Structure formats: structure tokens, C-alpha cells
């Protein structure tokens, strides 16, 4: 648990370097995975370990990880989920709350343990638009296996028996008329390519040689069947998850199926769906990973963390975050989080390391941002001096004009971060400012570097980043009055290292006005 700017990222990079150096005989960089909050952050730290003489560990964002596992489908990003939550109905939010509870993952476990063979959604394996193995055939193999076997064991055994049947069919087809015809039509070069390292004198008879070549031809023709078996394509786990929802959470079925029609999956469904798939098939686990680091962990749901712990069973977990910066989930104290993990992640040994001193910002900015928090006195400011944060109060109509005037007083030869509460505010400012300033960039989640000039971004893209100069736009009461807004404002303010400006379009938020007035300066209301 580290306050903003306390050196969490530096600490883990040093820890990774330490582990790689001291355990170099049994640990390599490929066995370490770091989950980063966004691509910008990944790029930001990508040169640190090489500069220390170590290889980079694997780096991935949650979005990249999930999209890799859901090939052909678009998984809702953390940012899209945040945007959607603003306008979602109470019913939708209620369903999501159920799916984000760890009990939902335990419900998945119970479902898989008790699912009958008749309930499994096996599918036909096709070859050239014809059924090669029918779903009934697969079901019969599965259902005849001993009841004492776990579903994953039965699935693996079904797969092995199907592969044996496939190999038998390859042998049976190796000397059929269509294969002989293909052999006759082979050029010498194609024939010897199929022969490979075998020499003609290695065969006792010409029939043996033809059988060998024939089997290679059939194997190549039947390769899609093997791929389907190898990749577990003979079970429709989307339909299986839909059945699970129908059984355990019927009000969620229609939305899941509707999303699936558009090749989309909500973020809250990703972890339980993958967990269901992996428990049924016994696949998806990586035994080789020794250390798993998760940055900005307060933005992960417990089911997501439970799934990551499941698929990396041998990994030691190091979770980094700041409970005050929980933008996507409800606030929990570090100890509450740890108790939660101990209960649901089957943790054998755990501890909290607290970093309370903030080194990123000037003393004046740190004193301001910590005054936003109920327990802000625990944060210690670094003694680097600078200007107090500046509050500019404009009327609702003149907020944009006030921003333009302010930007003209900033050094635009380096990045000036204009941070908003959400994407729609960022889009609005980009459209308005790009006509008035030469260098204006709207940052997106796929961007990997920061340009110079005015950089506009919503708060969730700023996670883990820092800027010399930050402007928080529209911190008015109308925009920041909710329960979770304290964490958003704190996160925005804590991105600033040397200069922090807040612009209110109308009456400032009570969260700002509750801060002692000697911690910031106020500019007169801007009028046209």
C-alpha cells in the first residue's frame, strides 16, 4: 500500500532486479509477469531493468491478457466499464456487483463439480463442411468414463480417446483411392518433401513407402481436426456459461447472449467465464511463472485476482496499489483488502508494506491533495518547495475561455496534462482546443508515448503516470459531488509534480472548498 508518488513502481522494479540477480541460477525474466495499468505505463518503465543490466520481465495489461484468451471477441476494457457505469441502470449495476463478488467464483466451482454429462455443451468437429466427430459421439465417450473422475480429468481422457480415434482414421485412410490418386499427382519435389529425412532404402517394400506417404497426406488433410481437439474446440464454453447464468443468475443471461451476438464480452464476465472453461477442461494454467506483480491492484475485482492466482499456481504475488485511488471499485482499507485476499485466495503467508511518504509532488501539492482525504494526515510530504495549487473559478459559460487563457501562460514545449473525469469531457476539450493551439493530443489507451504540448486524457489513462504540469478541468460541484469523487480528485491532483491548476466551471466542488484556503491560491472569476 503506497500513497501516490511513494515509489511503489520503483520498489517493485528494484525487487525484480534483486530477484533476477540473486536467483539467476533458477530464475529468469520469462518467469516474472507484471500487469501494468496501461500501455503508456508499460512504455514508461520499459527501459528501467535493462539500464540495471537485467532483461525485462513480461509486461501485459489486463485488457491485452483477456483479449489474448478470448480470441475473436472484444473484451470490454476497464475504461469502457468505467464510462458505462456512469450511465448504467440500477439493475445492471446490481448484476455486476454480484459477478464482482468472490462468492460468484465459488458458485462457478460448485457448478462445474456438479455438472452432469448431459448438461455439457459438446459441439461437432467439422472437416470440409462435414461432421468428423459428432457432438453425440463425443458425449458418449465422456459419459462412459468413471463417475469418480473430475470433470477436467474426464475432459482430458475424452480428448485423448478422440485423438486415438483420429490417428486410427488416419491409418485407415492412408491406402484409400483418393490418397493413391494424390500420390500419383505429386511432383518429385513434393514427394521427397513428404518423405522428409526418411530414405527410400529404409522401407522394406514399396507398399510401406506408399503407406508412409499416404499417412502424411491424410495427416495434413485432417490437421484441422487435430487443431480442434488440441484447442478444445469441441465444447462451446460460451453456451456453457450461458447455461450456468440461466441456472444461477437468470437475469444476466439476455445481456450476455446479446453481447455475444456482437462478439463482445463484459469485463465482469471474463474471469468467471475463463474460470469455468479452465475448470471444465483442465487447461489454461501456467506452472512456470514464479512471480506475479500486479500494479494498481485496487482497480481489479477479487474474481479477477482469484483467476490470476488460479492460472499462475506457483507464482508468489506482489500486489501494489493505493486504496485511495480506487476509481473502479468500492473503497476498502488496505487491511480490509488483505483480509479479503486471505479468505478467498487461500493465502498461506501475507503482509502489508506501507509507503506513506510521497516524493513525486512538491510539498505544497502534496499538502493540498492529502487534505482531500479523511486520513490524509498519514501522508508525509517531501520537502521540495514550489507554488501552491491554483484554483480558477469561472462561470459555467466561461469555463472553456478560462482554460484557454490559462494554457497561454503555461510552457507548452513540454507536456501539459489536461486531465478530465471521463472520456466525453476529454473528447469535448480536444475538439475545442485543437482549433486554438498548435500541439493538442487526445491520448488513447493504445498510445505508448507522451507527446509535447497539450495532452488531454481521462483520469483512468493517467494511472501510474506523472507530469510536471497538470490542469484539472471542471472540478465544479455539479461534476464532483458523488461518494467516489474524492478518489478521482485525489488521483488527478497526485499526477502533478511541480504545477497544479484546477478550473471550476461554476461553483467549486465541496470537496475542494473543504480544504483549508491557505493551501491554495484563488484567481478571480474569469469573465468575457
N, C-alpha and C positions, 0 to 999 in steps of 0.2 A: 504494500500500500504506500504510494508516494504521491505527495501533492504535486500540482503542476510545476514542471521545471525543476524537480528534485533530483533528476539524474537517473530515473528508472531505466531508460534505454541504455545509457552509458554503463550502468551496473550490469545489465544482462550481457551486453557485448563483451565486457571485461570477463564476466563469468564464463562465457562461451570460449573466449581466448584461453582462459585458465584451464578449462576442461580439456580443450584440444591439446594444449601444451603438456599438461601433467598426465594425461591418459592417452598419449599419442600411439602407444603400442596396441591399444584395444579400442580406440575411438577415433572416428574420422568425421569430417564435416558433413558427409552424407547421412550420418546418423542423428543429426540435430535439425529440428524443424522450428522455424519461427513464424508464427502467424502475425502478420502486420495489419494495421488498421486500414491502410490503403496503399496504392502503388506509389504515390508521392513519397510516403514514409519509407517504403522499401528502397526506393532510389536514394533517398536522403542518407540512409545508413549503409549503402551497399559497398562503400569503399573503406569502411572502418576496420573490419577484420583483415583485409588484405594489407592495409597500412601497418598492422601489427604483426605481419608475417604469417598470417593464418588464412586458410581457404574460407570462403563464405559458406555459411550454413545454408540449408534450403530455406527460401523465403516464399511465403504464399499468403494471399489474403483469403478470408473466409469465402468470399464470392468466387475466387478462382478455384479453390478447393471443391466447392459444391458443384460448380459448373462442370468440372472435370468428371465428377461422379455421376452427373445427370447428363450424359451425352445426348445432344439433340434437343434438350429442353433448356429453357431460360429460367434460372432460379432468381426469385426476387432478391434484390440486393438489400443490404442493411439500410441504405439511404432511401431506397424506394419504400421500404417498410416504414421508415420514419415519416416520410412525406404522406403516405397513405393513412397513417394513424391519426393525422390531423383532421381528416375528413371522414374517417370510418364511423359506422353506426355503433351503437352500444352493443348490439348483438354480435357484430363482427369482432369487436374488441373483447367481448366476453368469451367467445370461442377461442380466440388467440391466447387469452390468459390461461385457459385450460390446457392448450397444447404446449404452453411455455412452462407448465408446472412439471416438476420431476416425476410426479405420480403418473403422468401420461406415458413416460418411457417405461415405467414399471407395468403399466397396462399393456403396452406392446409386448413385453416379455411374457406376461400371462397368456396373451392371445396366441403367441407362437407356440408356447408349451402345450396348449390345449387344442390347437387347430387340428381338425381331422383331415384325413387324406381326401375325403370328398369335397372339402372346402378349398382345397388348393387350386389355384388358377393356372394349371398347366396349359401350354399352347402348342399348336402343331409346329413342327420344324419342316420348313418348305425347301424344296430344291427345284429350280426351273418351273416355278408355279405349281408344283405338285407336292402332295404331302409325302414326306420321307419317314418321319416318325409322327404318328397322330397323338393328340393330347390324351386320348383314351389309352393308347398303348403305354405312354409314359405314366399315366395314373395307375395302371395295372401293376407296373413294375414297382412303383413307390408303395402302393397299398399292400403288396405281398411281403414286404420287409417286416422284420420283427417289431412289434409294438414298443418294446423296451428301448429301441434306438431313439436318440434325439432327432428332431426334425432335420437339423443340419447334417447329421450322420446319414439319415435316410436319403437326403437330397444328394449327398456326395456319392453314396452307393448307387443310387439311380443313375447318376451321371456316368459312373464307371461302367455300369452294365450297358448303358446306351452306347458308350464308346466301343465296348467289346462287340456289340451288335453291328456298329458301323464298320469296324475292322473286318468282321465276318462278311459283310456285304461287299466290301472292297475286294476280298479274296474271291467271292462268288462271281463278281462281275469282271474279274481280270482276264477271263478267257471267253468272254461273250463275243457275239458277232460284231457289235458296234465298236468294241475295243480293238478287235483284229483289223477292222476297217481303218481305224485311226492309226494303227501301227503301220499299215501298208502305205498310208498317205504321208508318213513322216519323211522329211528330208534326212540325209545322212547326218547333218549337223544337229537337227532336232533329236534324232535317235541317240547320238552319242552324248548329247546333253542329258537325256534321261538316264542313260547308262551310268553317267557320273564317274565315280572312281572305280567302279566295277570294270573288270577286264573280261573280254569275251571268253577267254580260256577258263575263267572262274566258274563257268556253268558246265555241268556235265552233259546237258543236252540242249538243243535249240529251243525245245518247249520250255525249259527252265528260264532261258533268257527272255523268251516272249512273255512268260508269266510275270517275270520281274518288271519288264517294261509296261506290261498291261496294268499291273498293280499301281505303278507310278501314275499312269494316265487316269485311272479311276480315282486314286487318292487326290489328284489335282481337281478332278471334276466334283468330288464330294467334299472338297475343302470348306465350302460354306456351311455344311452340316457340322463339321468338326468345330468350326468357329462358333457356331450357335451353341453347341454343347459346352465348349470351353468357357464361353462368356455367360453361361446360364440364361440364354435367351429362350429357354423352353418353359419359363414361368413368367407370367405377367404380374410383376410385383406392384404395378400401379393399380391394377384391378384388385389385387390382394389387399392393398392399403385402403382402397375404396370400400371393400367388404369389411375391413377392420373398423373404419369410421362408421359404416352403417350399423355395425354391431355395438360400438362403444360410444360414438358421438354422432348420432344420425343427423343432427342439424348442420354438420360440417360437410356432408357428402356432396351436396349440389355444387357448392363453390369449388371444391377440389376437382370434381369432374369437369366443371365449366372451364377452370384454368387449364386442365389437361388438354381440352379440345384446342386451346390456343398455344399448346406446347409450353405452358408456364407452370411453375410451382411456387407457392408462397413459402417464404423463408421458414415460417413456423412448422411447415410440413416436412422440410428437408431432413432434419435429424431423425424424427420418428420413422419416416419412410425408409431411410437408409438403414436404420437400426433393424426394422422389420425384415428388410431384404437380407441383411447380413446374418441375422439370427436364423432365418429360414435356410439360407444357402451355405452358411459357414464360410463365406468369402469376405473380402474387404479389409482384413486385418493386416497390419504391417508389424511384424515381430522385430524388425531390425532397428527401428528408431529407439534411441536410448534417452534422448532429452527432447522435451516438447516445451517451447516457450510461447506464451500467448500474451500479446500486448493489448492494452485497452480491454482487459477481460471483463470490465464492468458492462460492456456492451454485448456480451454473449449471454444467451439464456442458459439455464442449467442443463436442459436436454442437449444443447449443442456441446457443452463441456462433457457431459456424460458420454456422448457418442465419440468425441475425440479421445477420451480416455479408453473407451472400448476398443477402438481400432488401432490404438498405439499401446498395447497392453504392457509392454516392457519399458515404457518411457517414464522418466521422472518429470513431473510437471512443475514448471515455474510460471506462475500467473502474475502479471503486472497490471496495475491499474490505479485509478483514483475513484473511490466511491462517489466523490462529489461531482465527477464528470459523467455520471450515468445518464446519457441522453436518450437511450432506447428502452431502458428497463427501470423499474421502480428502485428508489434509493434503498440501499442496505448498508449498514456499517460494515467495516472490514471483518469484525468478529462474527457478525451475523452470516456473512458470506462464507467464512471459514467453517462455521458450524454446519451450514448448509452442505458444503462440499464433503465434510467428514461423514455426514449422514448418508448422502446419496451417491458419492463416488467411491465408497469403501476405502477411504484413505487410511493407510496404516500409520503414517507419520506426517505431521503437518506443523507449520509455524507461520506466523506473520512477521514480516520485517517492515518496519515503518520508516519512511523517509519524510521528515517534516520540514526540512529546510529547502526553500525554493531559490535556485541560482539563476533562473532564466531572466527574470524581470528586475528592473530597478526596485529599490526599496519602496519608492512611492507607489509604483504599480502594484506590487505585492501587498502592501498595506491596504490598498483600495480593494483589490479582488478578495482578500481574505475577510474583509468587512461584510461581504455579501453572505458569508456562511455563518450558520448558528454556532459552529465550533471552530470558527476561523482563527481563534487565538492560538490554536495548536500549531499553525503555520508560522515558521520563522523566516523573516525576510533577509536576503543577502544585503550587505551594506554597500551596494553600488548605488550611487546617487543619480538622480535625474529629475525631470519635470513631473509635476503631479498630473494625473489624468485630467483631461479637459472634457467638460460636459457642455454641449451646444444645444440650446433649446430653440427649436423653430416651430412655427405653426404647421399644422398638417399639410397645408398647401405649399409651404415654402421649404419643406424638408430637403427636397432634391436640390433646390437652389443653394441652400446652406451647405450641402455636401460638395457641390461644385466649387463654391468659394473656398471651402476648407482644403480641397485637394490641390488648389493652385498654390497653397502655402506649404506643400509637402515636397520632399525631394523624390521625384519620380524616376530618377536614374537607377534606383534600386527598388525592389518590390514593396509596394504599399498594399497591405492586405485589407480589403473591404469585406468584412465578414457579416453574413446575414443569418437569420434564424432558419431559413429554409430555401429551397431551390427557386421557388417562384419569385421571391424577393431578389435573389441573385440575377435571375433572368431579366427582371424589370430594370434593375440598375444597369445591367450590361447594355440593354437596348437604349437607355437614356444617355449613358456616359460615352459610348463609343463614338458618338457624333461630336462630342465636345473635347475629347482628349485623343492624342495620337496612339498611345500604347495602353490599350484596355484588353484584358484577357478574362474570359469566363472559364474558370477552372472546372474540369470534369474528372470523374473518378478514374478514367483511363489515363490521365496525364501522369507523367513521371518526373517532370522537372518544373521549376518555377521561373517564369519569365520576369523581365524587369517591367517597371511601370505599375499601373493599377491592376491588381489581381483580385477578382471578385469570386468569392466562394461561400457556400453554405457552411455552417459550423461543423457538420459531421465530416467534411473533407479536410478540415483544419486539424483534426485529431492527430496528436503526435508531432505537429509542426510548430515552428516559432518564426516570428517576423520582427524585424526592427521596428516597424511602424504598423499599427493596427487601427482601423476605424470600424467601430461597431455602429451599424446603421439602424435607425428606428428602434431605439430602446424605450419607446413610449409605453405608457400604461396599457394602451389598447393591445400592444404587441407582446408585452411581458407581464402577465398577471396570473398565470397558471402556477400550479404546485411545482411542476418540473422546470419552470423557467429560471429558477435560481441556478441550477446546474448548467444551463445553457449560457447564461450571462457570465458565470464564473469561468467557464471553458473559453468563451470568446476573449474575455479580458486577460486570461492567463496565456494567450498566444503572443502577447506583446512583450518585447524585450526592453525597448527604450522609449517608445512613444505610444500613448493610448488616447484615442479620441472617441467620444460617444455622442452620437447625434440622435436627439429625440424629436420625432415629428408629432408635436402636441405635448400634452402633459407627460413628464417622465414617469417611468415605472416606479411604483412604491418601493421596489427592491433597491433601486438606485437612491431614492430620496431618503431611505432609512440609513444610508451610510453617512457618518459624520461629515459635515460640509468642509471641514478643514483638510480632508483627504483628497479633495479635487478642486479644480477651478471651474467657474461657470462663465460662459460667454453670454452676452446679452442676446435676447431673442432676435433672430435674423428676420428681417422683413425686406420685401422687394421695394 
